[in-house]
Amino acid sequence: MSELNEQGNKLLALLADGEFHSGEKIGELLGVSRTSVNNYIKGLQEIGLDIYKVPGRGYQSASPIDLLNEKVVRALSRSQLVKVEQILDSTNQWLLDKIPNVRNGQTCIAEYQLAGRGRRGRTWVSPFASHLYFSYYWRFDAGIEKLSGLSLLVGIATVNALEKIGIQGVSLKWPNDLYFEGKKLAGILIELNAQANEACHTVIGIGINVRMPPEQAKLIDQPWVDLTSLSREKIDRNLLSATLILELQKLMPEYEKRGLKPYIERWLALDYFLDKPVNVLLAETQKAGICRGIDEAGALLLEVDGKVETYIGGEVSLRLA
């Protein structure tokens, strides 16, 4: 399923204004009885829309619904390689399924993910039209050895984009999370399609909490924050998407040529864990030490008893002690 049916889209358009609409009015719009209206409302609630009923007044979305607009994102990003879908299994998978018939910079954004993925197989909570579910394709002709610091570079690009739309104070957690004051704001998942001694196809997935509905918040098992709570201005997901595309368009070619080295100073300035006591979790083992940033390859530097050890990504997790 890539979109709502005709009835669902009619109901979505009606409720998007955030005003009350009677069951009678909705029934007339959809051509169904008032007793069937509740089933259509439940359908939107099941994909994460916060819609409630007040006796005597009707149904209302808890907040106005602003949808992504492919034409607007293309115009703002100056890129025709943008696809906006209503409903997908995952934006990453949409791009992975099209390799090798996609070009550098091809972007997929969705309103809702049926099977959004996080790092280490975790599910990414994906309520409809609430957050940013974004994936970006890039081919590395030099092969897989170029990718050790890619998630760190993407983290920097994402912070840069957020700053450009007015969100300040975001920090980075090695290797692929964005934090605000210790709470998770966004995550990065990079997936590969590569063979030895061949070009490496990468799909860069970025999930950003924009406006967390209360019911969906109950499903998250760690401290979180969203952009709406950080900004006095309304967050425009079309502008955010386009700004992120522009930042990746600028940084990816530079990274492919020069690697992570030019960006290490910027990473250290954003590193939430720098010089703090941390635990590194690897499989069933745990190592305590002091976080000392990263090296030129993007490996974590951990000081243990006066000696610095390096850890690469993959199945390594970092936690404050």
ChimeraX attribute file (.defattr): number of C-alpha atoms within 10 A of each C-alpha:
attribute: neighborCount
match mode: 1-to-1
recipient: residues
	/A:1	9
	/A:2	14
	/A:3	14
	/A:4	14
	/A:5	9
	/A:6	10
	/A:7	14
	/A:8	16
	/A:9	14
	/A:10	14
	/A:11	18
	/A:12	19
	/A:13	13
	/A:14	19
	/A:15	21
	/A:16	16
	/A:17	16
	/A:18	15
	/A:19	15
	/A:20	17
	/A:21	17
	/A:22	17
	/A:23	22
	/A:24	14
	/A:25	14
	/A:26	24
	/A:27	18
	/A:28	12
	/A:29	13
	/A:30	18
	/A:31	12
	/A:32	14
	/A:33	13
	/A:34	16
	/A:35	10
	/A:36	14
	/A:37	20
	/A:38	15
	/A:39	11
	/A:40	18
	/A:41	22
	/A:42	14
	/A:43	13
	/A:44	18
	/A:45	17
	/A:46	12
	/A:47	18
	/A:48	21
	/A:49	24
	/A:50	22
	/A:51	16
	/A:52	14
	/A:53	16
	/A:54	10
	/A:55	8
	/A:56	8
	/A:57	12
	/A:58	16
	/A:59	21
	/A:60	22
	/A:61	21
	/A:62	17
	/A:63	16
	/A:64	12
	/A:65	19
	/A:66	15
	/A:67	18
	/A:68	21
	/A:69	13
	/A:70	16
	/A:71	15
	/A:72	14
	/A:73	25
	/A:74	19
	/A:75	12
	/A:76	16
	/A:77	22
	/A:78	13
	/A:79	17
	/A:80	14
	/A:81	18
	/A:82	22
	/A:83	17
	/A:84	18
	/A:85	18
	/A:86	17
	/A:87	19
	/A:88	20
	/A:89	16
	/A:90	24
	/A:91	31
	/A:92	27
	/A:93	18
	/A:94	17
	/A:95	22
	/A:96	20
	/A:97	10
	/A:98	10
	/A:99	15
	/A:100	11
	/A:101	8
	/A:102	17
	/A:103	13
	/A:104	16
	/A:105	21
	/A:106	18
	/A:107	27
	/A:108	23
	/A:109	29
	/A:110	26
	/A:111	24
	/A:112	27
	/A:113	23
	/A:114	19
	/A:115	15
	/A:116	21
	/A:117	22
	/A:118	17
	/A:119	16
	/A:120	11
	/A:121	8
	/A:122	9
	/A:123	13
	/A:124	19
	/A:125	22
	/A:126	26
	/A:127	26
	/A:128	25
	/A:129	21
	/A:130	23
	/A:131	23
	/A:132	25
	/A:133	26
	/A:134	23
	/A:135	29
	/A:136	25
	/A:137	24
	/A:138	22
	/A:139	22
	/A:140	19
	/A:141	13
	/A:142	14
	/A:143	16
	/A:144	20
	/A:145	12
	/A:146	18
	/A:147	22
	/A:148	18
	/A:149	22
	/A:150	22
	/A:151	22
	/A:152	26
	/A:153	24
	/A:154	25
	/A:155	25
	/A:156	24
	/A:157	22
	/A:158	26
	/A:159	22
	/A:160	18
	/A:161	22
	/A:162	18
	/A:163	14
	/A:164	14
	/A:165	16
	/A:166	13
	/A:167	18
	/A:168	14
	/A:169	13
	/A:170	23
	/A:171	24
	/A:172	28
	/A:173	21
	/A:174	26
	/A:175	26
	/A:176	21
	/A:177	22
	/A:178	26
	/A:179	22
	/A:180	19
	/A:181	12
	/A:182	17
	/A:183	16
	/A:184	21
	/A:185	22
	/A:186	26
	/A:187	23
	/A:188	24
	/A:189	20
	/A:190	20
	/A:191	16
	/A:192	16
	/A:193	14
	/A:194	15
	/A:195	11
	/A:196	9
	/A:197	11
	/A:198	12
	/A:199	15
	/A:200	21
	/A:201	23
	/A:202	24
	/A:203	26
	/A:204	22
	/A:205	28
	/A:206	25
	/A:207	23
	/A:208	23
	/A:209	21
	/A:210	23
	/A:211	18
	/A:212	22
	/A:213	17
	/A:214	11
	/A:215	12
	/A:216	15
	/A:217	15
	/A:218	9
	/A:219	10
	/A:220	11
	/A:221	7
	/A:222	8
	/A:223	11
	/A:224	17
	/A:225	21
	/A:226	19
	/A:227	21
	/A:228	15
	/A:229	13
	/A:230	16
	/A:231	13
	/A:232	10
	/A:233	12
	/A:234	10
	/A:235	19
	/A:236	13
	/A:237	19
	/A:238	22
	/A:239	17
	/A:240	22
	/A:241	23
	/A:242	21
	/A:243	23
	/A:244	25
	/A:245	28
	/A:246	18
	/A:247	19
	/A:248	23
	/A:249	18
	/A:250	12
	/A:251	15
	/A:252	20
	/A:253	14
	/A:254	13
	/A:255	20
	/A:256	17
	/A:257	10
	/A:258	12
	/A:259	20
	/A:260	23
	/A:261	13
	/A:262	12
	/A:263	16
	/A:264	19
	/A:265	13
	/A:266	11
	/A:267	23
	/A:268	16
	/A:269	12
	/A:270	20
	/A:271	21
	/A:272	22
	/A:273	21
	/A:274	21
	/A:275	14
	/A:276	14
	/A:277	16
	/A:278	19
	/A:279	18
	/A:280	21
	/A:281	15
	/A:282	15
	/A:283	9
	/A:284	5
	/A:285	7
	/A:286	12
	/A:287	12
	/A:288	18
	/A:289	22
	/A:290	22
	/A:291	26
	/A:292	20
	/A:293	24
	/A:294	24
	/A:295	15
	/A:296	14
	/A:297	18
	/A:298	26
	/A:299	19
	/A:300	23
	/A:301	20
	/A:302	26
	/A:303	19
	/A:304	13
	/A:305	9
	/A:306	9
	/A:307	9
	/A:308	14
	/A:309	14
	/A:310	14
	/A:311	16
	/A:312	17
	/A:313	17
	/A:314	11
	/A:315	10
	/A:316	16
	/A:317	17
	/A:318	20
	/A:319	13
	/A:320	15
	/A:321	11
